[in-house]
């Protein structure tokens, strides 16, 4: 088991360190247990003031008297560099955003405010002040391939749909892992550092102690039993095209309520949608999105199954496809440009993912096979023909030991070269 306090490389290390020097209020969003506080402790000097609003006592104190926050900040000495004020789970006391704005407007260089949040639910529904023109917002995700030691050596110069960042400093990566381990236990930093025997229990605890309780606190869900049934079905259906009517029937609520539940999962950063691709000459495409939970370990636990390699091996293809989709989603989030789509026609033709970056389109198909064939890339090749002006190259992500050119413009790449 690794030391959870040891400094390890994160994709955001260099870019966030540079941005934190700028005289803005900084807000770092991300799901619980993605490592927000650990990362900020690494990048920032020791805070002069630290507020942990996940602590009920501290949260209730500021809910009752937000002026206590302002008074504590004003009591700090005026000095250079400016003292850091760190506020964890800031969204639980929306008034803190107004207090920060008032102090920031008074003197932009008097304090360095850094806020963390694991939900935008109260902020979005309450019309909370997100400090327009005064803040830089950042996002932290579960681990990407770049942040873990490679389990196998990528081929030199191998093409990838999306680039890795330049390597950071000499800080160690998170532990290496083979593919089945990743598909079974996911990529949350705290989970990958545990002994494997403890991971399933901790993942179940995450769903109960963090996911369910946070949603109960944040969302004001009227029928808690219906929401818990929804959560299990949403996990079981993760990666699939959303069928609101089917889930509504299973859960016993209206389709509109199911839509609001999906939005809730996005608000607490544990899920995301991949919309249908529409820029196509094909006339029979579906526009219905696919929904993904943000981490496969959490997906298994929320679905009510014990995370394990056996669970994955019972039907590995869909889990592999989800893992690739989640990896692409995280990278696009860090790169700050581009969108992820899927393509599916009503006659059954589909492409798992279409990356859109500016005018460039990159089709990506995912297959569990170790022996990719030309037939596996048939839909990718068709897409490239239909979009010759914007789609130059496509990819088939698989378990082959090395990259292979299986079509003139389609490369099959091993998962570790993604």
C-alpha positions in Angstrom: 0.0 0.0 0.0 1.3 3.5 -0.9 1.5 6.4 1.4 -1.5 8.6 0.7 0.3 11.7 1.8 3.3 11.2 -0.6 3.4 13.8 -3.4 2.6 12.2 -6.7 2.3 13.6 -10.2 -1.1 15.0 -11.3 -2.0 16.3 -14.7 -2.8 19.7 -13.2 0.5 20.1 -11.3 2.3 22.6 -13.6 -0.7 24.4 -15.2 -2.5 24.9 -11.9 0.6 26.0 -10.1 1.1 28.8 -12.6 -2.6 29.8 -12.5 -2.7 30.0 -8.7 -0.1 32.8 -8.9 -2.6 35.0 -10.8 -4.5 37.5 -8.7 -7.9 35.9 -8.9 -10.1 33.9 -6.6 -9.5 30.3 -7.5 -12.2 27.6 -7.3 -11.3 23.9 -7.7 -14.2 21.7 -8.4 -14.3 17.9 -8.5 -15.9 14.8 -7.0 -15.1 13.7 -3.5 -11.9 11.7 -3.2 -10.3 13.0 -6.4 -7.5 14.6 -4.4 -8.4 18.3 -4.4 -7.1 19.1 -0.9 -4.0 17.0 -1.3 -3.2 18.7 -4.6 -3.6 22.2 -3.2 -1.5 21.4 -0.1 1.2 20.4 -2.5 0.9 23.5 -4.7 0.2 26.2 -2.1 2.1 27.5 0.9 0.6 26.6 4.2 -2.8 28.4 4.5 -3.0 31.2 7.0 -6.7 30.3 7.4 -8.3 27.0 6.5 -12.1 26.3 6.7 -13.2 22.7 6.3 -17.0 23.1 5.7 -17.4 19.3 5.4 -17.1 19.5 9.2 -20.7 20.0 10.5 -19.6 22.2 13.4 -17.6 24.6 11.2 -20.3 24.6 8.5 -23.1 25.4 10.9 -21.0 28.1 12.5 -20.6 30.0 9.2 -24.2 29.3 8.2 -25.3 31.1 11.4 -22.7 33.9 11.2 -21.0 34.4 7.8 -19.5 37.6 9.4 -17.1 35.3 11.4 -15.4 34.4 8.1 -14.9 38.1 7.1 -13.7 39.0 10.6 -11.1 36.1 10.6 -9.8 37.2 7.2 -9.5 40.9 8.2 -7.5 39.8 11.3 -4.7 38.4 9.2 -1.6 40.6 8.9 -1.0 42.6 5.8 2.1 41.1 4.2 3.7 39.8 1.0 3.2 37.2 -0.2 -0.5 37.5 0.5 -1.8 35.0 3.1 -3.7 32.0 1.6 -7.3 31.4 2.7 -8.4 27.9 1.8 -12.1 27.0 2.0 -13.0 23.3 1.5 -16.5 22.2 0.4 -17.4 25.9 -0.1 -20.7 25.1 -1.8 -22.2 24.0 1.5 -22.3 27.7 2.6 -23.2 29.7 -0.6 -22.9 33.0 1.3 -19.2 32.5 1.6 -18.9 33.3 -2.2 -20.5 36.8 -1.4 -18.1 37.3 1.5 -15.1 36.4 -0.7 -16.3 38.8 -3.4 -16.6 41.6 -0.9 -13.1 41.1 0.4 -11.6 40.6 -3.0 -13.2 43.7 -4.4 -11.9 45.7 -1.4 -8.3 44.7 -2.2 -7.4 42.1 -4.9 -3.9 41.4 -3.5 -4.6 41.5 0.2 -5.6 37.7 0.4 -5.3 34.7 -1.9 -8.6 32.9 -1.8 -8.8 29.3 -2.9 -12.1 27.5 -2.7 -12.8 23.7 -3.2 -16.2 22.2 -4.1 -17.7 18.8 -4.8 -21.1 20.0 -5.9 -22.7 22.9 -7.9 -26.2 21.9 -7.0 -27.0 24.6 -4.4 -25.0 27.1 -6.4 -26.8 26.5 -9.6 -30.4 26.2 -8.2 -29.9 29.1 -5.8 -28.4 31.4 -8.3 -25.3 31.6 -6.1 -22.5 34.1 -6.8 -19.8 32.3 -8.7 -17.6 35.5 -8.7 -17.9 36.4 -12.4 -14.9 38.3 -13.6 -13.1 37.6 -10.4 -12.5 33.9 -10.4 -10.7 31.2 -12.3 -12.4 27.8 -12.1 -10.5 24.5 -12.3 -11.5 20.9 -12.4 -9.9 17.8 -10.9 -10.8 14.3 -12.2 -9.9 10.7 -11.2 -6.5 9.5 -12.4 -5.7 9.4 -16.1 -3.2 7.1 -17.8 -0.6 9.8 -17.6 -0.8 9.9 -13.8 0.0 6.2 -13.2 3.2 4.4 -13.8 2.9 2.5 -17.1 2.0 -1.2 -16.8 3.5 -1.7 -20.2 5.9 0.4 -22.3 4.0 2.4 -25.0 5.5 2.1 -28.5 7.8 5.0 -29.2 6.0 7.6 -31.3 2.6 5.8 -31.1 -0.3 8.0 -32.2 -3.0 8.8 -29.8 -6.4 10.5 -30.2 -5.6 13.0 -27.5 -2.1 14.0 -26.3 -0.7 13.6 -22.9 0.7 16.7 -21.2 4.4 17.2 -20.9 5.7 15.2 -18.0 5.9 17.0 -14.7 8.7 16.9 -12.2 10.3 13.8 -10.7 7.5 13.1 -8.3 6.5 9.4 -8.4 3.4 8.3 -10.3 0.5 6.4 -8.7 1.0 2.6 -8.8 1.0 0.8 -12.1 -2.0 -1.4 -12.9 -3.0 -3.9 -15.5 -6.2 -3.4 -17.4 -8.4 -5.8 -15.4 -7.5 -4.0 -12.2 -8.5 -0.7 -13.6 -11.8 -2.0 -14.9 -12.5 -3.6 -11.5 -11.5 -0.9 -9.1 -11.4 2.4 -11.1 -9.0 5.3 -10.8 -9.7 7.3 -7.6 -6.4 8.2 -6.0 -7.3 7.0 -2.5 -8.6 3.6 -3.9 -5.5 2.8 -6.0 -3.3 3.3 -3.0 -5.1 0.8 -0.9 -4.3 -2.9 -0.6 -6.5 -4.6 -3.2 -8.3 -6.7 -0.5 -9.6 -3.4 1.1 -10.8 -1.7 -2.1 -14.3 -3.2 -2.6 -15.3 -2.3 1.0 -14.0 1.3 0.7 -15.8 1.7 -2.6 -19.1 0.6 -1.0 -18.4 3.1 1.8 -17.8 5.9 -0.8 -21.3 5.2 -2.2 -22.9 5.3 1.2 -20.9 7.8 3.1 -20.1 10.3 0.4 -22.4 9.8 -2.6 -25.7 9.0 -0.9 -25.2 11.3 2.1 -23.9 14.2 0.0 -26.9 13.9 -2.4 -29.3 13.7 0.5 -27.8 16.9 2.0 -27.5 18.8 -1.2 -30.4 17.8 -3.3 -33.6 17.9 -1.2 -34.8 14.7 -2.9 -38.4 14.1 -1.8 -38.5 10.4 -2.3 -35.2 9.0 -1.1 -36.1 5.4 -1.7 -36.9 6.2 -5.4 -33.6 8.0 -5.8 -31.6 5.1 -4.4 -33.4 2.7 -6.8 -32.6 5.1 -9.6 -28.9 5.3 -8.6 -28.6 1.5 -8.8 -30.3 1.4 -12.2 -28.2 4.4 -13.5 -25.1 2.5 -12.5 -26.3 -0.7 -14.1 -27.1 1.3 -17.3 -23.9 3.3 -17.2 -22.3 3.7 -20.7 -25.6 2.9 -22.5 -27.9 5.2 -24.4 -30.3 6.7 -21.8 -33.8 5.3 -21.8 -35.7 7.7 -19.5 -39.0 5.9 -19.9 -37.5 2.5 -19.0 -35.8 3.7 -15.9 -38.8 5.7 -14.8 -40.9 2.6 -15.0 -38.4 0.6 -13.0 -38.0 3.2 -10.3 -41.7 4.3 -10.2 -41.3 8.0 -10.9 -42.0 10.3 -13.8 -39.5 10.5 -16.7 -39.0 14.2 -15.8 -37.9 13.1 -12.3 -35.4 10.7 -13.8 -34.0 13.5 -15.9 -33.6 15.6 -12.8 -31.9 12.7 -11.0 -29.3 12.4 -13.9 -28.7 16.2 -13.7 -28.1 15.8 -9.9 -25.4 13.2 -10.5 -23.7 15.7 -12.9 -24.0 18.5 -10.4 -22.0 16.4 -7.8 -19.4 15.5 -10.5 -20.0 11.8 -10.4 -21.5 11.5 -13.9 -21.5 12.9 -17.4 -23.4 12.7 -20.6 -22.1 12.0 -24.1 -24.5 13.5 -26.6 -25.3 12.0 -30.0 -23.3 13.2 -32.9 -25.4 15.3 -35.3 -22.9 16.7 -37.9 -23.4 13.8 -40.3 -24.9 13.2 -43.7 -26.7 10.2 -42.3 -30.4 10.9 -41.7 -31.4 8.3 -39.2 -29.1 9.1 -36.2 -30.3 9.1 -32.7 -29.8 12.2 -30.6 -30.3 10.5 -27.3 -27.2 10.8 -25.0 -25.2 8.1 -23.3 -24.6 8.6 -19.5 -21.5 7.4 -17.7 -20.7 7.3 -14.0 -17.3 8.9 -13.6 -15.4 5.9 -12.3 -15.8 2.2 -12.8 -15.1 1.2 -9.2 -17.9 3.6 -8.1 -20.1 2.2 -10.9 -19.8 -1.3 -9.6 -20.4 -0.4 -6.0 -23.4 1.8 -6.9 -24.8 -1.0 -9.0 -24.8 -3.2 -5.9 -22.1 -5.6 -7.0 -18.8 -6.2 -5.3 -16.0 -4.7 -7.4 -13.7 -7.5 -8.6 -12.0 -8.9 -11.6 -14.7 -11.6 -11.9 -17.3 -8.9 -12.3 -15.4 -7.5 -15.2 -14.7 -10.9 -16.8 -18.4 -11.7 -16.8 -18.8 -9.2 -19.7 -15.6 -7.3 -20.2 -16.4 -5.5 -23.5 -18.8 -2.9 -22.1 -16.6 -2.1 -19.1 -13.6 -1.6 -21.4 -15.6 0.7 -23.6 -16.7 2.7 -20.5 -13.1 3.0 -19.3 -12.0 4.4 -22.6 -14.9 6.9 -22.7 -14.1 8.0 -19.2 -10.4 8.4 -20.0 -11.2 10.5 -23.1 -13.7 12.6 -21.1 -11.1 13.4 -18.4 -8.5 14.4 -21.0 -10.8 16.7 -22.8 -11.6 18.3 -19.5 -8.0 18.9 -18.7 -7.2 20.1 -22.2 -10.0 22.6 -21.9 -11.2 22.3 -25.6 -13.3 19.8 -27.4 -16.3 17.6 -26.8 -17.0 13.9 -26.8 -19.9 12.5 -28.8 -21.2 9.0 -29.8 -22.7 8.1 -33.1 -25.6 5.7 -33.4 -28.1 5.2 -36.2 -31.6 3.7 -35.9 -30.5 0.8 -38.1 -27.8 -0.2 -35.6 -24.6 1.3 -37.1 -22.5 3.0 -34.4 -19.2 4.5 -33.5 -18.4 4.4 -29.8 -16.9 7.9 -29.5 -16.3 10.9 -31.8 -14.0 13.6 -30.5 -14.7 17.1 -31.7 -11.9 19.6 -31.3 -12.5 22.8 -33.3 -13.1 21.6 -36.9 -11.2 18.3 -36.3 -13.2 15.1 -35.8 -11.6 11.9 -34.5 -13.7 8.7 -34.5 -12.7 6.1 -31.9 -14.0 2.5 -31.8 -13.4 0.2 -28.8 -13.0 -3.6 -29.0 -12.0 -6.1 -26.4 -10.1 -8.1 -28.9 -6.3 -8.8 -28.9 -6.4 -9.4 -32.6 -7.9 -6.4 -34.4 -9.1 -6.9 -38.0 -10.1 -4.6 -40.7 -13.7 -5.4 -40.2 -13.5 -4.0 -36.7 -12.9 -0.6 -38.1 -15.5 -0.7 -40.8 -17.7 2.1 -39.3 -14.6 4.2 -38.5 -13.5 4.0 -42.1 -17.0 4.9 -43.3 -17.1 7.9 -41.0 -13.7 9.1 -42.4 -15.1 8.9 -45.9 -18.2 10.9 -44.9 -16.1 13.6 -43.2 -13.1 13.9 -45.4 -12.7 17.6 -44.8 -12.5 17.3 -41.0 -11.7 13.7 -40.1 -8.2 12.7 -41.0 -7.5 9.7 -38.9 -9.4 7.2 -36.8 -8.6 4.8 -34.0 -9.5 1.4 -32.7 -8.6 0.9 -29.1 -8.1 -2.7 -28.2 -5.8 -5.1 -26.3 -3.3 -5.8 -29.0 0.3 -5.8 -27.8 1.4 -3.1 -30.2 -0.1 -0.5 -32.6 -1.2 -1.8 -36.0 -2.3 0.0 -39.2 -5.5 -1.8 -40.1 -6.8 0.7 -42.7 -5.0 3.5 -44.6 -6.3 6.0 -42.1 -7.2 3.8 -39.1 -4.7 2.7 -36.4 -5.4 0.0 -33.9 -3.7 1.0 -30.6 -3.3 -0.9 -27.3 -5.2 0.5 -24.4 -1.9 1.6 -22.7 -1.1 3.8 -25.8 -4.4 5.6 -25.7 
